[in-house]
Amino acid sequence: YVDRSGCDGMKYKSVIAGASSIHHNYVTNTGLIDHGNDTGCTSNGIILFEAGYTDVYNNYVESPSPVSTGTGACITQVVSNLPASKVAAVPTRFFNNVVTNCKGNGIASTRSSSTLAAPQPTIFNNTVVAPIGGTGILVGSQVNSCSVRDNILAGESLSAGSCTQSKNLVGTVDSQRFENAASKDFRLSELSPA
């Protein structure tokens, strides 16, 4: 349980081989301290920085602080400096996560240029509910080998043009027919289209 962190809730850095996982965490209110121009502080709930080879699953991430100066996304994979000459690709799977009220994107995978190591995300079976800002699921234009499927985006949008996409349900919070969204019970009722 990670709450009210000054910077990122959980940061996993420079994972470029092997197999690892981040799972069963409850992360809220990250980025409560203004770090100015400190680029090492992104105010993400969970961030994989220059990293991959990781399964991120069964996490609940809510509301990175709306007063933080960072990106404030819920779950992020970013490659901004890792050269492809060091490692060609950093595959990652994001699944069975619930994210809500994110300041930035709900779940995102990006890289700064095509000369860097290539994130290869598979994003599936996640529930992403109404952010403060940003996109529900975002896969950057420099990420090409990716799959986005079977996600619920409630009051959210999906931006993953270069990915294979299937069976993602995008609609309003009310149309998803959660058990009780106002009380943060995002289980699906019998009437849910999902």
C-alpha positions as CSV (number, residue, x, y, z in Angstrom):
1,Y,0.0,0.0,0.0
2,V,1.7,3.2,-1.2
3,D,0.0,6.5,-0.3
4,R,1.1,10.2,-0.4
5,S,4.5,9.7,-1.8
6,G,6.5,12.8,-2.5
7,C,7.4,11.8,-6.0
8,D,6.5,8.5,-7.9
9,G,4.6,5.9,-6.0
10,M,6.7,3.0,-7.5
11,K,9.5,3.4,-10.0
12,Y,11.1,0.4,-11.7
13,K,14.2,1.5,-13.6
14,S,16.6,0.0,-16.2
15,V,15.0,-3.4,-16.4
16,I,16.3,-4.7,-19.8
17,A,16.4,-8.5,-19.4
18,G,14.9,-11.4,-17.5
19,A,11.3,-11.6,-16.1
20,S,9.9,-9.6,-13.3
21,S,6.5,-8.5,-12.0
22,I,4.7,-5.7,-10.2
23,H,1.4,-6.9,-8.8
24,H,-1.2,-6.6,-6.0
25,N,-0.4,-3.0,-5.1
26,Y,-2.7,-0.2,-4.0
27,V,-1.2,3.2,-5.0
28,T,-2.7,6.6,-4.3
29,N,-1.8,10.3,-4.1
30,T,1.6,10.4,-5.7
31,G,3.7,13.5,-6.4
32,L,2.6,15.6,-3.4
33,I,5.9,17.6,-3.3
34,D,6.7,20.2,-6.0
35,H,10.1,19.1,-7.4
36,G,10.3,21.9,-9.9
37,N,12.3,20.9,-13.0
38,D,13.6,17.7,-11.5
39,T,12.9,15.3,-14.4
40,G,13.6,12.3,-12.2
41,C,10.2,12.9,-10.5
42,T,7.3,12.2,-12.7
43,S,4.5,11.8,-10.1
44,N,3.3,8.5,-11.7
45,G,1.6,5.9,-9.6
46,I,3.7,3.1,-11.2
47,I,6.4,3.9,-13.7
48,L,8.7,1.6,-15.7
49,F,11.6,3.9,-16.7
50,E,13.9,2.7,-19.5
51,A,12.4,-0.7,-18.6
52,G,10.5,-3.7,-19.8
53,Y,10.5,-7.4,-19.3
54,T,7.9,-6.9,-16.6
55,D,4.3,-8.0,-16.0
56,V,2.3,-5.3,-14.3
57,Y,-1.0,-6.8,-13.0
58,N,-3.7,-6.8,-10.3
59,N,-2.8,-3.3,-9.2
60,Y,-5.2,-0.5,-8.1
61,V,-3.9,3.0,-8.9
62,E,-6.0,6.0,-8.0
63,S,-5.6,9.8,-8.3
64,P,-2.0,10.8,-8.5
65,S,-2.2,14.2,-6.8
66,P,-3.8,16.9,-8.9
67,V,-1.4,19.4,-7.4
68,S,1.7,17.5,-8.5
69,T,3.9,19.1,-11.2
70,G,4.7,15.8,-12.9
71,T,2.9,13.9,-15.6
72,G,0.7,12.3,-12.9
73,A,-0.2,9.2,-14.9
74,C,-1.4,6.1,-13.2
75,I,0.8,3.4,-14.9
76,T,3.5,4.3,-17.4
77,Q,6.3,2.7,-19.4
78,V,8.7,5.2,-21.0
79,V,11.9,4.8,-23.0
80,S,13.6,8.2,-23.4
81,N,17.3,7.4,-23.5
82,L,17.9,3.6,-23.8
83,P,19.6,3.0,-27.2
84,A,18.6,0.2,-29.4
85,S,22.2,-0.7,-29.7
86,K,22.1,-1.8,-26.0
87,V,18.8,-3.7,-26.2
88,A,16.5,-4.0,-29.2
89,A,13.2,-4.3,-27.4
90,V,11.7,-4.2,-23.9
91,P,8.4,-6.2,-23.9
92,T,5.9,-5.6,-21.1
93,R,2.4,-6.9,-20.2
94,F,-0.2,-4.7,-18.4
95,F,-3.3,-6.7,-17.3
96,N,-6.0,-6.9,-14.7
97,N,-5.3,-3.4,-13.3
98,V,-7.9,-0.9,-12.2
99,V,-6.9,2.8,-12.6
100,T,-9.1,5.8,-11.8
101,N,-8.9,9.6,-11.5
102,C,-5.4,9.8,-13.0
103,K,-4.1,13.3,-13.5
104,G,-2.5,12.1,-16.8
105,N,-2.9,9.0,-18.8
106,G,-4.4,5.8,-17.3
107,I,-2.0,3.3,-18.8
108,A,0.7,4.5,-21.3
109,S,3.7,3.2,-23.2
110,T,5.9,5.6,-25.1
111,R,9.4,6.1,-26.5
112,S,11.1,9.3,-27.6
113,S,12.4,8.2,-31.0
114,S,12.6,5.2,-33.3
115,T,16.4,4.8,-32.5
116,L,15.7,3.8,-29.0
117,A,14.9,0.4,-27.5
118,A,11.4,-0.5,-28.6
119,P,8.7,-1.0,-26.0
120,Q,6.5,-4.0,-26.9
121,P,3.5,-3.6,-24.7
122,T,0.5,-6.0,-24.4
123,I,-2.3,-4.2,-22.6
124,F,-5.3,-6.3,-21.8
125,N,-8.2,-6.9,-19.3
126,N,-7.7,-3.5,-17.6
127,T,-10.4,-1.2,-16.2
128,V,-9.7,2.5,-16.7
129,V,-12.1,5.0,-15.2
130,A,-12.4,8.8,-15.7
131,P,-9.1,10.7,-15.4
132,I,-8.5,14.3,-14.3
133,G,-6.8,14.7,-17.6
134,G,-5.0,12.7,-20.3
135,T,-6.0,9.5,-22.2
136,G,-7.3,6.3,-20.8
137,I,-4.9,4.1,-22.7
138,L,-2.1,5.7,-24.7
139,V,0.5,4.0,-26.8
140,G,2.9,6.5,-28.4
141,S,3.4,6.7,-32.2
142,Q,7.0,5.5,-31.9
143,V,5.7,2.2,-30.4
144,N,4.9,-0.3,-33.2
145,S,4.8,-3.8,-31.9
146,C,1.9,-3.8,-29.5
147,S,-1.5,-5.2,-28.7
148,V,-4.5,-3.6,-26.8
149,R,-7.4,-5.8,-26.2
150,D,-10.4,-6.6,-23.9
151,N,-10.1,-3.3,-21.8
152,I,-12.9,-1.3,-20.3
153,L,-12.5,2.5,-20.7
154,A,-15.2,4.3,-18.8
155,G,-15.3,8.0,-19.5
156,E,-12.0,7.5,-21.3
157,S,-10.4,7.4,-24.7
158,L,-8.1,5.0,-26.4
159,S,-5.1,6.2,-28.5
160,A,-3.1,3.3,-29.8
161,G,-3.1,3.7,-33.6
162,S,-0.1,1.5,-34.3
163,C,-1.3,-1.4,-32.1
164,T,-3.4,-4.4,-32.9
165,Q,-6.8,-3.6,-31.1
166,S,-9.7,-5.8,-30.3
167,K,-12.8,-5.9,-28.0
168,N,-12.0,-2.7,-26.1
169,L,-15.2,-1.3,-24.6
170,V,-15.2,2.5,-24.7
171,G,-18.1,4.5,-23.2
172,T,-19.3,6.6,-20.4
173,V,-18.9,5.6,-16.8
174,D,-22.7,5.0,-16.5
175,S,-22.9,2.9,-19.7
176,Q,-20.4,0.4,-18.3
177,R,-22.9,-0.6,-15.5
178,F,-20.4,-1.0,-12.7
179,E,-21.8,-2.2,-9.4
180,N,-21.3,1.2,-7.8
181,A,-18.8,3.6,-9.5
182,A,-19.5,6.4,-7.0
183,S,-18.2,4.1,-4.2
184,K,-15.3,2.9,-6.4
185,D,-16.8,-0.6,-6.8
186,F,-15.8,-1.2,-10.4
187,R,-17.0,-4.8,-10.5
188,L,-19.4,-5.4,-13.4
189,S,-23.1,-5.8,-12.8
190,E,-25.1,-8.4,-14.6
191,L,-26.4,-5.6,-16.9
192,S,-22.9,-4.5,-18.0
193,P,-22.2,-4.7,-21.8
194,A,-18.8,-6.0,-20.9
